[in-house]
Structure formats: structure tokens, C-alpha cells
Amino acid sequence: MSRPPRAPGAPSTSPGDVGAAAFIARKSKALDASLAKAVRRVMTNADGEALHDMRVAIRRLRTLLRLARPVYGRYRTSAVRTAFTQVQAKTGELRDEEALAETLDGLSIDDPAFTEWRARRKAREKRLRGAVISRLRAGDLTRARRLLHALLLLPVRPSRDAAVGRFARRTVNRARKKVDAMRDVPTSDVEQMHELRILYKELRYAAEIFADVLPFDLAALAPPAARFQKRLGDIHDIDTALDALSRARGLPPETSARVAGALAELRARKARKYLDDMAPTRSLGDASPLAEAAPASTQAVGGVALRKISTF
């Protein structure tokens, strides 16, 4: 059967038919522009969310570069990704300190020793922020961004440049399978829960980056992935706080025990919220907690239609 004639003025190809390289280059440039804006905010202490936004932009770029390996080649993309990773690592301590302060803010503990310890942590956070700004001014991020620009200028081997629609479907399906393989990790396993959080984050970013060229069932994975990432992130922040508390100096044992008990209770509540989010999809008999991303008509066939639809 022949295709119906194309309407005058209509595009000759759909968005999913363009090459993956052109699509990735466009997304990379947009993320780089967002990163540049966030960096300016960090360096001027414009607002409290500047560092977070800068880190998110770097993480999205790193994720996109990893996903782009089949197109641009592993060696080149890894070189650029490593440059961004080095910058990200230098902001890690500051991010952990900020997350620690936010976690401890949620505890109702009136203890002079605890208040004094938190004041010392706040001073440390201030020093770390100054160090990050100094490294940005020294050009640490400039090299990574220049490498990214150079990568995007290089030609791509035609045999690697698949249609972006097909490339995106394969990419998101791989990310989802990695999540599904670890979804039954017990909430008591700190390291595995952290790894699962990273996988949810990668799935979320992949679904968001390629949303324009994905079928609905795959693009709709982004919101539930973001929710599970948030739930697991809350638990990870508490685990980080417990680790910091275990290494705290100058805290009386009774104060340390009191804070640890409050954090343990908070972690249990956060873990229950995470498990509650998992429960509805399990009751549908589906093997994946992401099934709720499908439209109601899809879920009505036992919660497995999403998996069948998305095996392109």
C-alpha cells in the first residue's frame, strides 16, 4: 500500500527520522546554555538554588554524553564526560553539606551541643562554597565546556548516525530494564538503594531529553522516575547524615544517640513512602513500578501492555 500524498508545505520527515547526532548536538547546546546561566548565578551568590541548578545541568550533560557514546564514539564522549565529572566531584562536598543542613532542619531537637555542632557545619559549608567559586573562577568548568563544543563540531560516521526516534527508544528501554532489574532492593541496603536512585535518575533524564521523539508510553516514564528518584534521594540524604553523625567530633554520646534515633525514625517514614509508591503497581500484577506512567486504557489490560508496546 502506498503512502498518502504529503500535504503541501508539510515536513518531509517526522522529528524521529532526523539523525541522532543532530538531535544530541541541539540538546547539548541547550543544556550548555542553561549551565552557563547557572554558573553565573553561583559565582555571584544570586540565590540558594544556583549550585543545585548548576549540578543538575552538569548531570544532564554527563548523562547525555554517556547515552551519545554509540553516535560519537566512546573515547571522545568519555573524555568530555570525565572533564565534567571532575568539576562535579569538586562540588560534591558542598552539596552534601547543604543536604545535611536541610535534613537536620527537619529534626525537632533542642540541644546546645547539637546547635553548636550545626554551627560548625555551617561554617564549613561557607568555606566549601568559597572554594567552589574559586575553582569556577580559575576556569575548571571552561575546559569541559570547550571540549563539549569541540566534540559537537566533529563529523559523525554515517553508519553510527541512526534515526533519533529508534535511537531514543532503544536508549530509554535499556535504562528502564536496568531499573527493573534492581527494583526489589531492600530499603535496608544503603549502597544498593543509592545505586537504584542513580538508575532512576538516568532513566528520568533519558526520557526527558528524548521526549520529543519518543512514543507516549516511553516519554511518560519521566514523571514516575522523577518521583522514585526523589523518594530514594530523601533516604540517601538521611543515610549521609547518619554517616556524618557517626564521625562527628565533640558531640556528647547522649546527644549523638538522640540525633541518630530521630534520623532513624525519619528514614523509616521516608522508606514507607517509597514502598507505598511501589505498592499500587504491584497490586496490578505488573513487574515494573513504572507502569502507572501508562494511560488508563493501557493499565486496564493487566498493567503489562506498556512493556509490550515499548519493545521496539
N, C-alpha and C positions, 0 to 999 in steps of 0.2 A: 504494500500500500504506500503510495507516495505521500509526502508531507503536504499539508495545505499551503497555498502560496503565502508568502510573507507580506504583511500589510505594508503599504508604502511608508517609509520613514522608520519602520521598526528595526531594532538592532538585529544584526545577522547572527549573533551568538548570545547565549544566556550568560549571566555572571559566572556560572560554574564551568563554562567552556574556556575561559581565559587561562593562560599559563599560570602555574603556581608561583613561579619566580616573580612575575609582575605583581601578583596579589600580595606576596610576602614583602616585597620591597615597599609597596604602598603602606601596608600596616606597620612596617618597621619605621618608616619615616614619620608616621603619625605618633607612634609611641616615643620616638626620639624627641619630637617637638614637645610632647607632654612632660618628658623627663627634663628637658631644658627649663621649662617653666617651674617645675618643682624645685630644681636646683637653685634657681634664683630666690625662691621663697625660703629655702633652707639657709642660704648664705646671709639673708637679711633678717632672719628670725621673724618672718612675716606672720606666721601663725603656727599653732601647735600641731597641725596636720601635715605640715610641709615635709618632714622627714618620712612620715608614713607614705605620702604620695610619691616621694622620690623612690623609696624602696619598692613600692608596687610597680612603678614604671620600669624599674630595672628588672624585677622578677618577670614581668610580662615579656620584656625583650629577651631575657635569658631563655624563657620557655619557647618563644617563637624561634629563636636561633637553634634550639635543640630540635624542634619539630622540622626545621628547614634543612637538616643535615642531608636527607635524600636528594634535595634540589641543589644546594650549594656545595655539598661535599663536607664530610666530617672534619677534615683537617682545618679548613678555613673557618667554618662556623664555630668549631671548638676554640680556636684562637681568639675570636672575638668574644665568645661567651666567657672564656676564662678571664679576660680583661674586665668584664662587667662583674664577674663573681668576686674578683679581688676587691673591688670597690664596695660591693655589697657586704663582704665579710667585715670590712672596717667599720661599717655602721651597725653590725650585729649587736655588739655590746651595748650601744646606746639604745637600740630598740628593746633589748631585753630589760634594761634598766627602766625604760618608760613603761613597759608591760608590767614589770614588778610593782611599780608605784600604783598603777591602775588597779592591779589585783588586790594590793594591800588596802587601797582606799575602800574596798567593799567590806572590810572587816571592822566590826564594832569592838575594838579593843582599846581600852583606856589604861595605858601602862606607860609610866615615864621612861622606862628603859627602851620600850618599843618605839616611842616617839623620838627618842634621841637617836636610835639606830636608823630610823627612817630619814632623819635629818642628815645623817652622814651619807646615806644612799643618795639623797637629793643633791648633795654637793658633788658626789661622784658623777651623777648624771650631767651636771653642769659642765664638769671637766671633759667628759666624753663628747658632749655636744661641741665644745670648743675645738676639740681635736678633729672631729669630723669636718667642721667648717674649714679648718686649716688645711686639711688634705684636699678638700674640694678646690680651695683657692690655689693650691700647689699644682692643680691640673690632673689629679688622679683619674677623674672621670673623662677628661678631654681625650686621652689616648684611646679609651674604649670606644668613645663616640666616633673618633676618626677611623678606627678600624671598621666599625659598622658601615660608615659611609663608603669606605674603600670596597668592602665586600659587595655592597649593593651596586657598585659600578662595574664589577667584573662580569663578563659574559657567562651564561649558564649553558652547559652542554644540552642540546635539544632533547636527547634521549632521557634526560633527567627531568625535563620540564613538563610534567603531566598536567592534564586539565585540573584546575584547582578544586573543582567540585568532587572529583574522585579522590584526589589527594586529601581533601578535608575529611571525607567520610572515613577513609582508612585511618587517618590520624586520630579522630575522635573515638572511633571504635576500639583502637588499641588502648587509648587512655582509659576507656570505660572498663575494658577487660582487666586491666591492672587493678582498678579499684575493686571490682567484683571479686578478684582473687584474694583480697585481704579484708573483705567487709566483715568477717566473723572474728576479727581480732578481739580478744577480751579487753575490756576497758582498764584492767589492771596492768596491762602490758604497756609500759610507758614508751619504750622505743618503737614498738610496732604501731602504736596509736599515732605517734609523731610521723612515722613513715606513711601511714594511711592519710593523714592530713595533707602531706605533700602531694600524694597522688590525686586527692580530690582537687587540690589547687591546680594541678596541671590539667586535669580534665575540665575544670571550670574555664581556665584561660583558653584552652584549645577550642572549646565550644563557643566562647565569646569572640575570639579572634576570627574564626571562620563562620560565624553565624550567618553572614550574608549569602553564603554558598552552600549551606547545609540544608537537608530536609528538616521539616519541623521537629520530628521526634528526636533528632540529634541536637539541634540548636536548643531545644527545650531542656537539655540536661544541665545547662549552666546554672539556673536558679537553685535546684536541689543540691548540686555540687557545692555551690557557694554556702548554702545553709549548713551542710555537713562539715565543710571546711571551718566555718565559724564555730560550730559546736566543738570540734576537735581542737581548734585554736584556743578556746577558753580553757579546755582541760590542759593543754600543753603549757599555757601561761601559769597555771596553778602548779604544775609539776616543776616548772622553772623556779617558781617562788619557794617551793619546798626545798629544792636543791640549794638555793641561795641562803635559806634559813639554816640549813644543816651546816653551812660553812661560816655562819655569822660569828663574829668575834665581839665580845663584850656584852652579849645578851645573857642574863641570868637563866639558868636551866628552867625555872618555873615559867618565865616569860616565853622562852623558846617553845616549851611544850604547849603553852596556851595558844600561841600563834599557829603552831603546827596542827593542833586539834581543829582550830577554826578553818584552816585551809583544807584539811581532810574532809570536813563537813561540806565545804563549798564544792570540792571536787566531786563528792558523791552526788550532789544535786545536779551539777553540770553533766555528769555521766548519765544520770537518769533521763535528763532532757534529750541527750543524744540517742539513748536507747528508745525513748518514746517516739522520736522521729523515725527510727528504723521500724517500729512495730507495725504501723499501718500497711506498709508494703509486704511485710512478712505474712500478715493475715490474709493478704490477697493470694498468697501462694507463689509469689514471684521471687526469683533468685536474686534480684537486684534492688537495693533501696532507692535506686534512681527511677523506678518505674512510674512513680507518681508524676514525673515530668510529662508523661504522655497525656493526650486529651482523653476525656471521659469515655468516648466511644472506643478508644483503644484499650483502656483498662478493663472495659466490660467483658473482654474475652479471656479473662483469667490472669491479666497482668503480664502476659508473655508476648503480646503482639509487638511491643516495642523492640524486643530482642529480635523478632523475626523480620521486622521491617528494616532494621538497621544493619543487615549483613551484606551490604553492597560489596 
